[in-house]
Amino acid sequence: MGDFIQSFRQFLNDGGASTKVPMMAASQHLRRFGLVWLAVLLLGAGPGAFDWSEDARWELRSQDQTLYRLDETMAELGAPPTDQEMFVLDKIGLLVRQRNQRAVNLTVLKGSWDVLRNGQVVGRVNQPLAEWQAQLGEPLTVFVHPQKVGVIHYYRGSLIDMGLMVAEDKVRSIMFVEPGYLRGALERSGYTPKQ
């Protein structure tokens, strides 16, 4: 930087030939900076976060490529008929809460899962949180629990509430909950908004 300033002073004073090399170097740096800035702008113009108020089809895809979504009947989920409000599909690692024989809460307990929005993958279990947020944007709220290590990133869509359970900067689990119910359920379970 000192060479550049000295060369710039020389250029202003006498415009000598000795200043051409440092000025050329400065112009190359500016050109490189411009190219890097353009690349950042173009990359930033990608799909990014979408409009959460739009109606969208949200699905969980298990490692065997089966799709699960809210409001499916128990038969559509492949669950045995039951009167229990909440049960676990052990084979795939999915907790289901049902009301009137329809799924109102799906929570991933184990396994490899993808989240799809209108057929496009937006994230995977055990993927870094930063990669999820590149698609989803920032959460409405991050919830913490005094007795739990992980936090829950809360998103609210027109047809779904979604919680991402995050620990060590990775999404470890996903919750799909009928719209308007996740926040209250978290608060009743002892979670509070992070300050």
VEXBAVO-118474 format. One line per 3 residues: number of its first residue (from 1); their letters; for each residue x negated, y, z negated of N, C-alpha, C, O, CB. Coordinates in nm, 3 decimals, padded with zeros to 5 digits. Glycine has a CB too. Layout:
N
NUM) A) X:Y:Z:X:Y:Z:X:Y:Z:X:Y:Z:X:Y:Z | ...
//
This chain:
195
1) MGD) -00.083:-00.119:00.000:00.000:00.000:00.000:-00.087:00.124:00.000:-00.057:00.223:00.067:00.094:00.000:-00.121 | -00.196:00.118:-00.077:-00.289:00.232:-00.081:-00.348:00.259:00.055:-00.363:00.375:00.093:-00.400:00.206:-00.182 | -00.382:00.153:00.132:-00.436:00.170:00.267:-00.334:00.236:00.358:-00.368:00.322:00.439:-00.478:00.034:00.326
4) FIQ) -00.209:00.197:00.343:-00.105:00.255:00.426:-00.093:00.404:00.399:-00.086:00.484:00.492:00.029:00.185:00.400 | -00.090:00.442:00.271:-00.077:00.584:00.236:-00.196:00.663:00.289:-00.180:00.771:00.345:-00.064:00.602:00.083 | -00.316:00.607:00.268:-00.436:00.676:00.317:-00.431:00.690:00.469:-00.463:00.797:00.521:-00.563:00.599:00.275
7) SFR) -00.393:00.586:00.539:-00.384:00.591:00.685:-00.276:00.688:00.731:-00.294:00.759:00.830:-00.356:00.452:00.742 | -00.164:00.693:00.657:-00.057:00.784:00.691:-00.104:00.929:00.677:-00.073:01.014:00.760:00.066:00.759:00.603 | -00.181:00.957:00.570:-00.238:01.092:00.552:-00.330:01.126:00.667:-00.326:01.237:00.720:-00.314:01.103:00.418
10) QFL) -00.415:01.031:00.707:-00.506:01.055:00.818:-00.427:01.083:00.946:-00.462:01.173:01.023:-00.601:00.935:00.839 | -00.323:01.008:00.966:-00.242:01.026:01.085:-00.182:01.166:01.088:-00.180:01.232:01.192:-00.131:00.920:01.091 | -00.133:01.212:00.973:-00.074:01.346:00.967:-00.180:01.453:00.988:-00.155:01.556:01.051:-00.005:01.366:00.833
13) NDG) -00.300:01.429:00.935:-00.406:01.529:00.945:-00.466:01.537:01.084:-00.475:01.646:01.141:-00.515:01.498:00.845 | -00.508:01.422:01.142:-00.577:01.432:01.270:-00.528:01.333:01.375:-00.572:01.340:01.490:-00.722:01.414:01.250 | -00.439:01.242:01.339:-00.387:01.148:01.439:-00.494:01.064:01.503:-00.479:01.021:01.617:-00.313:01.222:01.544
16) GAS) -00.605:01.040:01.432:-00.718:00.966:01.487:-00.684:00.823:01.522:-00.584:00.768:01.476:-00.832:00.968:01.389 | -00.771:00.764:01.604:-00.751:00.628:01.650:-00.760:00.527:01.537:-00.704:00.418:01.546:-00.851:00.594:01.757 | -00.831:00.563:01.429:-00.848:00.468:01.319:-00.717:00.438:01.249:-00.706:00.339:01.176:-00.948:00.521:01.219
19) TKV) -00.617:00.521:01.269:-00.489:00.500:01.201:-00.397:00.406:01.275:-00.294:00.366:01.220:-00.419:00.632:01.181 | -00.429:00.368:01.396:-00.338:00.286:01.475:-00.320:00.146:01.416:-00.209:00.093:01.418:-00.388:00.274:01.618 | -00.425:00.087:01.363:-00.414:-00.049:01.310:-00.324:-00.054:01.188:-00.231:-00.136:01.184:-00.553:-00.103:01.275
22) PMM) -00.347:00.032:01.085:-00.256:00.026:00.970:-00.112:00.062:01.007:-00.018:00.003:00.952:-00.304:00.119:00.861 | -00.092:00.157:01.099:00.044:00.194:01.138:00.111:00.077:01.210:00.231:00.053:01.194:00.043:00.320:01.228 | 00.032:00.004:01.289:00.087:-00.112:01.358:00.129:-00.216:01.254:00.234:-00.279:01.267:-00.016:-00.171:01.457
25) AAS) 00.045:-00.234:01.152:00.079:-00.329:01.047:00.207:-00.286:00.976:00.293:-00.369:00.945:-00.037:-00.343:00.947 | 00.219:-00.156:00.950:00.340:-00.106:00.884:00.462:-00.130:00.971:00.567:-00.169:00.920:00.326:00.043:00.851 | 00.449:-00.108:01.100:00.563:-00.128:01.189:00.601:-00.276:01.196:00.719:-00.310:01.206:00.532:-00.074:01.329
28) QHL) 00.502:-00.364:01.191:00.531:-00.508:01.190:00.606:-00.547:01.062:00.699:-00.628:01.066:00.401:-00.590:01.202 | 00.564:-00.488:00.950:00.634:-00.517:00.824:00.777:-00.468:00.827:00.868:-00.536:00.781:00.560:-00.453:00.706 | 00.797:-00.348:00.884:00.933:-00.297:00.894:01.019:-00.384:00.985:01.136:-00.408:00.957:00.932:-00.152:00.945
31) RRF) 00.961:-00.431:01.095:01.034:-00.518:01.187:01.071:-00.649:01.116:01.183:-00.697:01.129:00.950:-00.546:01.314 | 00.975:-00.707:01.043:01.004:-00.831:00.969:01.113:-00.809:00.865:01.203:-00.891:00.850:00.877:-00.883:00.901 | 01.102:-00.696:00.794:01.204:-00.664:00.694:01.342:-00.654:00.760:01.441:-00.705:00.707:01.169:-00.533:00.621
34) GLV) 01.347:-00.589:00.875:01.472:-00.575:00.948:01.529:-00.709:00.989:01.650:-00.731:00.979:01.452:-00.488:01.070 | 01.443:-00.800:01.037:01.489:-00.934:01.076:01.541:-01.012:00.956:01.643:-01.080:00.965:01.376:-01.011:01.144 | 01.470:-01.003:00.844:01.514:-01.072:00.723:01.648:-01.015:00.678:01.738:-01.091:00.640:01.409:-01.060:00.610
37) WLA) 01.664:-00.884:00.680:01.788:-00.820:00.639:01.904:-00.863:00.730:02.014:-00.890:00.682:01.774:-00.667:00.639 | 01.878:-00.869:00.859:01.980:-00.913:00.953:02.021:-01.058:00.926:02.139:-01.091:00.930:01.929:-00.899:01.097 | 01.923:-01.144:00.897:01.954:-01.284:00.866:02.040:-01.293:00.741:02.135:-01.372:00.737:01.824:-01.365:00.846
40) VLL) 02.008:-01.214:00.639:02.088:-01.215:00.517:02.231:-01.171:00.546:02.325:-01.231:00.495:02.025:-01.123:00.410 | 02.247:-01.068:00.627:02.382:-01.022:00.661:02.459:-01.127:00.738:02.577:-01.151:00.712:02.374:-00.893:00.742 | 02.392:-01.191:00.834:02.460:-01.293:00.913:02.497:-01.414:00.829:02.607:-01.468:00.844:02.373:-01.337:01.029
43) LGA) 02.408:-01.458:00.741:02.439:-01.571:00.655:02.552:-01.535:00.559:02.638:-01.618:00.530:02.315:-01.616:00.576 | 02.551:-01.413:00.512:02.656:-01.368:00.420:02.791:-01.355:00.488:02.894:-01.348:00.421:02.618:-01.236:00.359 | 02.792:-01.352:00.621:02.917:-01.337:00.694:02.984:-01.472:00.720:03.082:-01.478:00.794:02.893:-01.266:00.825
46) GPG) 02.932:-01.578:00.660:02.988:-01.712:00.677:03.125:-01.722:00.614:03.184:-01.620:00.577:02.897:-01.817:00.617 | 03.179:-01.845:00.601:03.315:-01.861:00.553:03.337:-01.805:00.413:03.439:-01.740:00.388:03.351:-02.006:00.554 | 03.242:-01.828:00.321:03.249:-01.770:00.188:03.379:-01.798:00.116:03.452:-01.891:00.150:03.229:-01.625:00.197
49) AFD) 03.408:-01.716:00.017:03.528:-01.734:-00.064:03.652:-01.701:00.019:03.649:-01.611:00.103:03.523:-01.645:-00.191 | 03.758:-01.774:-00.004:03.879:-01.756:00.072:03.986:-01.690:-00.013:03.964:-01.663:-00.132:03.929:-01.890:00.127 | 04.098:-01.665:00.046:04.210:-01.599:-00.022:04.287:-01.701:-00.105:04.351:-01.791:-00.049:04.303:-01.529:00.081
52) WSE) 04.281:-01.688:-00.236:04.346:-01.783:-00.326:04.497:-01.770:-00.324:04.567:-01.860:-00.370:04.296:-01.764:-00.467 | 04.550:-01.659:-00.271:04.696:-01.644:-00.269:04.759:-01.718:-00.151:04.881:-01.734:-00.146:04.733:-01.496:-00.263 | 04.677:-01.762:-00.055:04.730:-01.839:00.058:04.774:-01.978:00.013:04.711:-02.040:-00.073:04.625:-01.850:00.170
55) DAR) 04.881:-02.025:00.071:04.919:-02.164:00.049:04.815:-02.253:00.115:04.775:-02.229:00.229:05.063:-02.194:00.105 | 04.771:-02.354:00.044:04.669:-02.444:00.098:04.694:-02.584:00.045:04.748:-02.601:-00.065:04.525:-02.397:00.062 | 04.656:-02.684:00.122:04.668:-02.824:00.079:04.537:-02.862:00.009:04.432:-02.868:00.072:04.697:-02.920:00.202
58) WEL) 04.546:-02.887:-00.121:04.430:-02.926:-00.201:04.434:-03.076:-00.226:04.538:-03.131:-00.263:04.427:-02.848:-00.335 | 04.321:-03.142:-00.206:04.316:-03.286:-00.225:04.184:-03.326:-00.291:04.081:-03.262:-00.272:04.333:-03.361:-00.092 | 04.192:-03.433:-00.368:04.073:-03.499:-00.421:04.049:-03.622:-00.335:04.141:-03.698:-00.307:04.089:-03.537:-00.574
61) RSQ) 03.924:-03.641:-00.293:03.891:-03.760:-00.213:03.794:-03.846:-00.292:03.686:-03.802:-00.330:03.829:-03.720:-00.074 | 03.835:-03.971:-00.316:03.752:-04.064:-00.393:03.643:-04.122:-00.305:03.640:-04.100:-00.184:03.838:-04.178:-00.453 | 03.551:-04.196:-00.370:03.439:-04.253:-00.294:03.485:-04.353:-00.189:03.412:-04.380:-00.094:03.342:-04.319:-00.389
64) DQT) 03.605:-04.410:-00.205:03.657:-04.501:-00.101:03.739:-04.426:00.004:03.811:-04.488:00.083:03.742:-04.612:-00.165 | 03.728:-04.292:00.004:03.791:-04.204:00.103:03.943:-04.191:00.089:04.009:-04.141:00.179:03.759:-04.254:00.241 | 03.998:-04.236:-00.024:04.141:-04.220:-00.050:04.167:-04.077:-00.098:04.090:-04.023:-00.178:04.192:-04.324:-00.155
67) LYR) 04.274:-04.016:-00.050:04.310:-03.880:-00.088:04.418:-03.880:-00.196:04.512:-03.959:-00.191:04.358:-03.801:00.035 | 04.401:-03.789:-00.293:04.498:-03.773:-00.402:04.532:-03.625:-00.412:04.445:-03.540:-00.398:04.441:-03.828:-00.539 | 04.659:-03.595:-00.435:04.700:-03.456:-00.448:04.810:-03.444:-00.554:04.875:-03.542:-00.592:04.750:-03.402:-00.312
70) LDE) 04.828:-03.322:-00.600:04.936:-03.296:-00.695:05.070:-03.321:-00.630:05.085:-03.312:-00.508:04.929:-03.152:-00.747 | 05.167:-03.353:-00.711:05.306:-03.374:-00.673:05.328:-03.503:-00.594:05.438:-03.524:-00.542:05.353:-03.258:-00.592 | 05.227:-03.589:-00.584:05.250:-03.720:-00.525:05.332:-03.804:-00.623:05.323:-03.786:-00.745:05.116:-03.792:-00.490
73) TMA) 05.412:-03.894:-00.569:05.484:-03.987:-00.656:05.385:-04.091:-00.708:05.275:-04.105:-00.655:05.603:-04.055:-00.580 | 05.426:-04.162:-00.810:05.339:-04.266:-00.865:05.311:-04.373:-00.760:05.200:-04.427:-00.754:05.403:-04.329:-00.991 | 05.409:-04.404:-00.678:05.389:-04.504:-00.572:05.287:-04.453:-00.470:05.202:-04.529:-00.425:05.523:-04.536:-00.501
76) ELG) 05.295:-04.324:-00.434:05.198:-04.267:-00.339:05.057:-04.267:-00.396:04.960:-04.282:-00.323:05.239:-04.124:-00.302 | 05.046:-04.250:-00.529:04.915:-04.253:-00.594:04.861:-04.395:-00.605:04.742:-04.415:-00.631:04.924:-04.190:-00.733 | 04.946:-04.493:-00.587:04.904:-04.631:-00.605:04.900:-04.670:-00.751:04.832:-04.766:-00.789:04.768:-04.653:-00.544
79) APP) 04.974:-04.596:-00.834:04.978:-04.624:-00.978:05.092:-04.721:-01.008:05.197:-04.718:-00.943:04.996:-04.493:-01.059 | 05.071:-04.807:-01.106:05.180:-04.898:-01.144:05.293:-04.817:-01.207:05.269:-04.714:-01.269:05.130:-05.007:-01.242 | 05.417:-04.863:-01.191:05.528:-04.792:-01.255:05.507:-04.786:-01.406:05.478:-04.887:-01.470:05.663:-04.861:-01.221
82) TDQ) 05.523:-04.668:-01.461:05.505:-04.651:-01.605:05.589:-04.534:-01.654:05.619:-04.440:-01.579:05.356:-04.628:-01.640 | 05.628:-04.542:-01.780:05.699:-04.431:-01.843:05.604:-04.341:-01.919:05.644:-04.236:-01.971:05.807:-04.484:-01.936 | 05.476:-04.380:-01.927:05.379:-04.299:-01.999:05.360:-04.164:-01.929:05.356:-04.156:-01.806:05.243:-04.373:-02.012
85) EMF) 05.349:-04.060:-02.010:05.326:-03.928:-01.952:05.185:-03.918:-01.895:05.163:-03.853:-01.793:05.348:-03.819:-02.058 | 05.089:-03.983:-01.962:04.950:-03.972:-01.921:04.887:-04.111:-01.919:04.909:-04.190:-02.011:04.872:-03.878:-02.014 | 04.809:-04.140:-01.815:04.742:-04.269:-01.806:04.618:-04.252:-01.718:04.602:-04.151:-01.650:04.837:-04.379:-01.749
88) VLD) 04.532:-04.352:-01.720:04.407:-04.349:-01.644:04.409:-04.459:-01.539:04.440:-04.574:-01.569:04.285:-04.364:-01.737 | 04.375:-04.423:-01.417:04.352:-04.521:-01.313:04.205:-04.562:-01.325:04.117:-04.501:-01.263:04.387:-04.464:-01.168 | 04.180:-04.665:-01.407:04.043:-04.703:-01.443:03.954:-04.733:-01.323:03.837:-04.694:-01.321:04.046:-04.823:-01.532
91) KIG) 04.008:-04.802:-01.227:03.926:-04.846:-01.113:03.859:-04.729:-01.042:03.745:-04.740:-00.998:04.012:-04.924:-01.014 | 03.930:-04.617:-01.031:03.873:-04.502:-00.961:03.828:-04.390:-01.054:03.759:-04.298:-01.010:03.973:-04.447:-00.863 | 03.865:-04.396:-01.181:03.821:-04.294:-01.276:03.900:-04.165:-01.269:03.843:-04.056:-01.274:03.678:-04.264:-01.255
94) LLV) 04.031:-04.177:-01.257:04.117:-04.059:-01.245:04.223:-04.061:-01.354:04.298:-04.158:-01.367:04.183:-04.052:-01.106 | 04.230:-03.953:-01.432:04.335:-03.937:-01.532:04.454:-03.871:-01.463:04.439:-03.774:-01.390:04.285:-03.851:-01.654 | 04.573:-03.925:-01.488:04.695:-03.874:-01.425:04.793:-03.837:-01.535:04.816:-03.915:-01.628:04.757:-03.978:-01.327
97) RQR) 04.851:-03.720:-01.524:04.964:-03.681:-01.608:05.083:-03.670:-01.514:05.073:-03.606:-01.409:04.937:-03.544:-01.688 | 05.194:-03.731:-01.551:05.309:-03.731:-01.463:05.433:-03.676:-01.533:05.447:-03.685:-01.655:05.337:-03.871:-01.411 | 05.518:-03.622:-01.453:05.649:-03.578:-01.501:05.749:-03.614:-01.392:05.728:-03.582:-01.275:05.651:-03.421:-01.533
100) NQR) 05.856:-03.682:-01.429:05.958:-03.725:-01.333:05.898:-03.804:-01.218:05.936:-03.787:-01.102:06.034:-03.604:-01.279 | 05.804:-03.891:-01.252:05.739:-03.980:-01.154:05.658:-03.905:-01.048:05.637:-03.956:-00.938:05.844:-04.065:-01.085 | 05.613:-03.782:-01.081:05.528:-03.706:-00.989:05.404:-03.658:-01.065:05.413:-03.624:-01.183:05.606:-03.585:-00.927
103) AVN) 05.289:-03.657:-00.997:05.163:-03.614:-01.059:05.162:-03.463:-01.078:05.180:-03.387:-00.983:05.042:-03.658:-00.973 | 05.140:-03.420:-01.203:05.130:-03.276:-01.232:04.991:-03.238:-01.283:04.961:-03.120:-01.301:05.236:-03.236:-01.336 | 04.905:-03.338:-01.305:04.768:-03.314:-01.348:04.684:-03.433:-01.302:04.716:-03.548:-01.330:04.759:-03.294:-01.504
106) LTV) 04.576:-03.403:-01.231:04.479:-03.504:-01.190:04.343:-03.457:-01.240:04.299:-03.347:-01.207:04.479:-03.526:-01.033 | 04.277:-03.539:-01.319:04.146:-03.503:-01.373:04.046:-03.614:-01.344:04.068:-03.730:-01.378:04.153:-03.475:-01.525 | 03.936:-03.576:-01.281:03.830:-03.671:-01.248:03.755:-03.707:-01.376:03.707:-03.618:-01.447:03.732:-03.612:-01.142
109) LKG) 03.745:-03.835:-01.406:03.671:-03.881:-01.524:03.535:-03.941:-01.488:03.440:-03.928:-01.564:03.753:-03.985:-01.599 | 03.527:-04.005:-01.372:03.401:-04.066:-01.330:03.405:-04.091:-01.179:03.511:-04.084:-01.117:03.375:-04.199:-01.407 | 03.290:-04.121:-01.123:03.282:-04.154:-00.981:03.242:-04.037:-00.894:03.219:-03.926:-00.942:03.413:-04.208:-00.935
112) SWD) 03.235:-04.065:-00.765:03.200:-03.964:-00.664:03.328:-03.911:-00.601:03.407:-03.987:-00.546:03.104:-04.023:-00.555 | 03.347:-03.781:-00.610:03.469:-03.718:-00.561:03.436:-03.592:-00.483:03.339:-03.522:-00.512:03.563:-03.684:-00.678 | 03.518:-03.565:-00.382:03.512:-03.440:-00.307:03.642:-03.364:-00.330:03.746:-03.424:-00.356:03.489:-03.465:-00.154
115) VLR) 03.634:-03.232:-00.322:03.754:-03.149:-00.322:03.770:-03.094:-00.181:03.677:-03.038:-00.123:03.745:-03.032:-00.429 | 03.890:-03.112:-00.127:03.920:-03.063:00.007:04.028:-02.957:00.001:04.125:-02.968:-00.075:03.963:-03.178:00.099 | 04.011:-02.856:00.082:04.112:-02.751:00.099:04.148:-02.750:00.247:04.064:-02.722:00.332:04.061:-02.608:00.051
118) NGQ) 04.272:-02.781:00.278:04.318:-02.792:00.416:04.226:-02.881:00.499:04.195:-02.850:00.614:04.327:-02.655:00.479 | 04.184:-02.992:00.439:04.104:-03.091:00.510:03.955:-03.064:00.515:03.880:-03.147:00.566:04.153:-03.101:00.647 | 03.909:-02.950:00.462:03.767:-02.915:00.463:03.708:-02.930:00.323:03.767:-02.885:00.225:03.747:-02.769:00.515
121) VVG) 03.593:-02.994:00.314:03.527:-03.014:00.184:03.476:-02.879:00.133:03.405:-02.807:00.203:03.410:-03.117:00.196 | 03.513:-02.847:00.008:03.463:-02.724:-00.054:03.365:-02.753:-00.166:03.296:-02.662:-00.213:03.579:-02.641:-00.108 | 03.356:-02.879:-00.211:03.261:-02.913:-00.315:03.269:-03.060:-00.352:03.365:-03.130:-00.319:03.285:-02.828:-00.438
124) RVN) 03.163:-03.103:-00.421:03.154:-03.243:-00.464:03.115:-03.249:-00.611:03.046:-03.161:-00.663:03.051:-03.321:-00.378 | 03.160:-03.354:-00.678:03.119:-03.375:-00.816:02.966:-03.391:-00.818:02.908:-03.456:-00.731:03.190:-03.501:-00.879 | 02.903:-03.332:-00.918:02.758:-03.330:-00.940:02.682:-03.240:-00.842:02.559:-03.247:-00.835:02.704:-03.469:-00.930
127) QPL) 02.753:-03.158:-00.768:02.691:-03.058:-00.681:02.663:-02.933:-00.766:02.738:-02.904:-00.859:02.782:-03.024:-00.557 | 02.555:-02.859:-00.736:02.527:-02.736:-00.812:02.644:-02.637:-00.806:02.709:-02.621:-00.704:02.400:-02.670:-00.759 | 02.667:-02.571:-00.917:02.775:-02.473:-00.927:02.760:-02.363:-00.822:02.859:-02.318:-00.765:02.777:-02.411:-01.068
130) AEW) 02.638:-02.320:-00.795:02.617:-02.213:-00.697:02.673:-02.251:-00.560:02.725:-02.165:-00.489:02.466:-02.180:-00.685 | 02.663:-02.377:-00.522:02.716:-02.421:-00.394:02.869:-02.418:-00.394:02.931:-02.385:-00.292:02.665:-02.562:-00.361 | 02.929:-02.453:-00.506:03.076:-02.442:-00.518:03.118:-02.296:-00.505:03.211:-02.264:-00.431:03.124:-02.501:-00.654
133) QAQ) 03.049:-02.209:-00.578:03.090:-02.069:-00.580:03.072:-02.001:-00.445:03.141:-01.904:-00.415:03.013:-01.993:-00.685 | 02.980:-02.051:-00.363:02.966:-01.998:-00.228:03.096:-02.019:-00.149:03.128:-01.940:-00.061:02.846:-02.064:-00.154 | 03.169:-02.124:-00.180:03.296:-02.154:-00.115:03.415:-02.092:-00.189:03.504:-02.033:-00.127:03.315:-02.304:-00.104
136) LGE) 03.415:-02.106:-00.321:03.532:-02.069:-00.401:03.531:-01.925:-00.450:03.637:-01.869:-00.481:03.544:-02.159:-00.518 | 03.413:-01.865:-00.457:03.402:-01.733:-00.519:03.390:-01.747:-00.670:03.377:-01.857:-00.723:03.522:-01.645:-00.482 | 03.396:-01.635:-00.737:03.385:-01.634:-00.883:03.518:-01.678:-00.945:03.624:-01.649:-00.891:03.345:-01.493:-00.934
139) PLT) 03.512:-01.747:-01.059:03.637:-01.789:-01.124:03.710:-01.671:-01.187:03.651:-01.565:-01.211:03.608:-01.895:-01.232 | 03.839:-01.689:-01.212:03.914:-01.587:-01.285:03.860:-01.573:-01.426:03.845:-01.462:-01.478:04.065:-01.621:-01.289 | 03.831:-01.688:-01.487:03.783:-01.692:-01.625:03.693:-01.813:-01.643:03.711:-01.916:-01.577:03.901:-01.695:-01.726
142) VFV) 03.597:-01.800:-01.733:03.517:-01.914:-01.777:03.557:-01.942:-01.921:03.551:-01.853:-02.006:03.361:-01.887:-01.763 | 03.598:-02.066:-01.949:03.641:-02.104:-02.083:03.532:-02.183:-02.152:03.464:-02.266:-02.092:03.771:-02.186:-02.076 | 03.516:-02.156:-02.282:03.419:-02.227:-02.365:03.490:-02.288:-02.484:03.598:-02.244:-02.524:03.305:-02.132:-02.412
145) HPQ) 03.428:-02.392:-02.538:03.482:-02.459:-02.656:03.366:-02.470:-02.756:03.257:-02.511:-02.718:03.543:-02.601:-02.621 | 03.388:-02.435:-02.882:03.277:-02.435:-02.978:03.215:-02.573:-03.002:03.100:-02.582:-03.045:03.324:-02.380:-03.109 | 03.288:-02.679:-02.974:03.236:-02.814:-03.000:03.197:-02.889:-02.872:03.165:-03.008:-02.878:03.339:-02.894:-03.075
148) KVG) 03.198:-02.820:-02.759:03.165:-02.887:-02.633:03.051:-02.813:-02.564:03.042:-02.691:-02.570:03.288:-02.894:-02.541 | 02.965:-02.890:-02.498:02.849:-02.832:-02.431:02.890:-02.763:-02.302:02.845:-02.652:-02.275:02.745:-02.940:-02.402 | 02.974:-02.827:-02.222:03.012:-02.772:-02.092:03.113:-02.660:-02.104:03.172:-02.637:-02.210:03.069:-02.881:-02.005
151) VIH) 03.133:-02.591:-01.993:03.232:-02.484:-01.983:03.327:-02.519:-01.868:03.297:-02.605:-01.786:03.164:-02.343:-01.961 | 03.440:-02.451:-01.864:03.537:-02.474:-01.756:03.558:-02.345:-01.679:03.595:-02.242:-01.735:03.672:-02.527:-01.813 | 03.533:-02.353:-01.550:03.557:-02.241:-01.460:03.701:-02.255:-01.408:03.737:-02.356:-01.347:03.453:-02.238:-01.340
154) YYR) 03.781:-02.152:-01.434:03.924:-02.157:-01.407:03.956:-02.077:-01.281:03.923:-01.959:-01.270:04.004:-02.103:-01.527 | 04.022:-02.144:-01.186:04.068:-02.081:-01.062:04.219:-02.098:-01.053:04.275:-02.195:-01.104:03.997:-02.145:-00.937 | 04.284:-02.002:-00.990:04.430:-02.007:-00.978:04.468:-01.981:-00.834:04.440:-01.875:-00.779:04.497:-01.903:-01.072
157) GSL) 04.533:-02.079:-00.773:04.582:-02.066:-00.637:04.732:-02.062:-00.635:04.797:-02.076:-00.739:04.532:-02.179:-00.551 | 04.788:-02.042:-00.517:04.934:-02.033:-00.507:05.001:-02.167:-00.537:05.113:-02.171:-00.588:04.974:-01.985:-00.368 | 04.932:-02.278:-00.506:04.993:-02.409:-00.525:04.918:-02.497:-00.624:04.952:-02.614:-00.642:05.001:-02.481:-00.393
160) IDM) 04.817:-02.441:-00.690:04.736:-02.525:-00.779:04.657:-02.437:-00.877:04.613:-02.327:-00.842:04.639:-02.614:-00.697 | 04.640:-02.487:-00.998:04.538:-02.437:-01.090:04.424:-02.537:-01.082:04.447:-02.658:-01.081:04.594:-02.419:-01.238 | 04.301:-02.488:-01.077:04.187:-02.579:-01.070:04.085:-02.541:-01.176:04.052:-02.424:-01.196:04.123:-02.575:-00.929
163) GLM) 04.036:-02.644:-01.245:03.930:-02.626:-01.342:03.808:-02.705:-01.299:03.818:-02.823:-01.265:03.976:-02.668:-01.482 | 03.693:-02.640:-01.301:03.566:-02.708:-01.275:03.494:-02.721:-01.407:03.459:-02.620:-01.469:03.479:-02.630:-01.169 | 03.470:-02.843:-01.452:03.395:-02.865:-01.575:03.247:-02.863:-01.541:03.198:-02.947:-01.465:03.435:-03.001:-01.644
166) VAE) 03.176:-02.765:-01.597:03.037:-02.738:-01.559:02.945:-02.761:-01.679:02.972:-02.713:-01.789:03.022:-02.594:-01.506 | 02.838:-02.834:-01.654:02.732:-02.853:-01.753:02.599:-02.858:-01.677:02.591:-02.918:-01.570:02.754:-02.984:-01.839 | 02.498:-02.795:-01.733:02.365:-02.791:-01.673:02.371:-02.742:-01.528:02.304:-02.796:-01.441:02.299:-02.930:-01.678
169) DKV) 02.453:-02.639:-01.504:02.467:-02.574:-01.373:02.515:-02.666:-01.262:02.490:-02.640:-01.145:02.336:-02.517:-01.334 | 02.584:-02.774:-01.299:02.645:-02.863:-01.200:02.790:-02.888:-01.235:02.827:-02.890:-01.352:02.568:-02.997:-01.191 | 02.873:-02.907:-01.133:03.014:-02.939:-01.155:03.023:-03.087:-01.184:02.994:-03.170:-01.098:03.103:-02.900:-01.032
172) RSI) 03.063:-03.121:-01.307:03.067:-03.261:-01.351:03.204:-03.325:-01.335:03.215:-03.447:-01.325:03.024:-03.270:-01.495 | 03.309:-03.244:-01.333:03.444:-03.297:-01.321:03.534:-03.188:-01.266:03.499:-03.070:-01.264:03.496:-03.348:-01.458 | 03.651:-03.230:-01.221:03.748:-03.138:-01.160:03.885:-03.167:-01.218:03.920:-03.282:-01.244:03.749:-03.151:-01.005
175) MFV) 03.963:-03.062:-01.238:04.101:-03.076:-01.281:04.191:-03.005:-01.181:04.171:-02.888:-01.151:04.122:-03.019:-01.424 | 04.290:-03.076:-01.131:04.399:-03.018:-01.052:04.520:-03.016:-01.143:04.559:-03.120:-01.196:04.426:-03.100:-00.918 | 04.581:-02.899:-01.163:04.697:-02.886:-01.252:04.802:-02.803:-01.179:04.770:-02.712:-01.104:04.657:-02.821:-01.390
178) EPG) 04.928:-02.837:-01.204:05.035:-02.761:-01.139:05.019:-02.612:-01.173:04.974:-02.579:-01.283:05.175:-02.812:-01.183 | 05.055:-02.524:-01.081:05.030:-02.381:-01.100:05.090:-02.326:-01.229:05.204:-02.355:-01.264:05.087:-02.304:-00.983 | 05.009:-02.247:-01.298:05.054:-02.179:-01.418:05.037:-02.255:-01.548:05.073:-02.203:-01.654:05.194:-02.147:-01.403
181) YLR) 04.982:-02.377:-01.544:04.976:-02.457:-01.666:04.835:-02.479:-01.721:04.822:-02.509:-01.840:05.038:-02.590:-01.639 | 04.732:-02.464:-01.642:04.598:-02.499:-01.689:04.550:-02.406:-01.800:04.498:-02.452:-01.901:04.500:-02.496:-01.574 | 04.567:-02.278:-01.783:04.517:-02.182:-01.883:04.575:-02.210:-02.020:04.501:-02.217:-02.119:04.550:-02.038:-01.841
184) GAL) 04.706:-02.227:-02.028:04.771:-02.256:-02.156:04.724:-02.388:-02.215:04.704:-02.399:-02.336:04.921:-02.259:-02.139 | 04.706:-02.488:-02.129:04.659:-02.619:-02.178:04.519:-02.607:-02.236:04.489:-02.668:-02.339:04.662:-02.723:-02.064 | 04.433:-02.530:-02.171:04.297:-02.512:-02.223:04.300:-02.439:-02.358:04.230:-02.479:-02.452:04.210:-02.432:-02.123
187) ERS) 04.379:-02.335:-02.367:04.387:-02.259:-02.492:04.443:-02.344:-02.605:04.398:-02.332:-02.719:04.472:-02.134:-02.472 | 04.541:-02.428:-02.576:04.596:-02.517:-02.679:04.493:-02.621:-02.723:04.500:-02.673:-02.834:04.722:-02.587:-02.627 | 04.396:-02.651:-02.636:04.293:-02.749:-02.668:04.171:-02.686:-02.738:04.071:-02.754:-02.762:04.248:-02.819:-02.542
190) GYT) 04.179:-02.558:-02.770:04.070:-02.492:-02.842:03.970:-02.417:-02.756:03.870:-02.367:-02.807:03.997:-02.593:-02.920 | 03.996:-02.407:-02.626:03.909:-02.329:-02.537:03.946:-02.182:-02.545:04.062:-02.148:-02.563:03.920:-02.379:-02.391 | 03.848:-02.097:-02.532:03.871:-01.953:-02.530:03.791:-01.892:-02.416:03.689:-01.947:-02.376:03.831:-01.888:-02.666
193) PKQ) 03.837:-01.778:-02.364:03.761:-01.712:-02.257:03.623:-01.671:-02.305:03.607:-01.620:-02.416:03.837:-01.590:-02.206 | 03.523:-01.693:-02.222:03.385:-01.656:-02.255:03.372:-01.506:-02.259:03.422:-01.436:-02.170:03.285:-01.716:-02.154 | 03.305:-01.455:-02.361:03.286:-01.309:-02.376:03.161:-01.263:-02.307:03.129:-01.144:-02.309:03.279:-01.271:-02.524
//
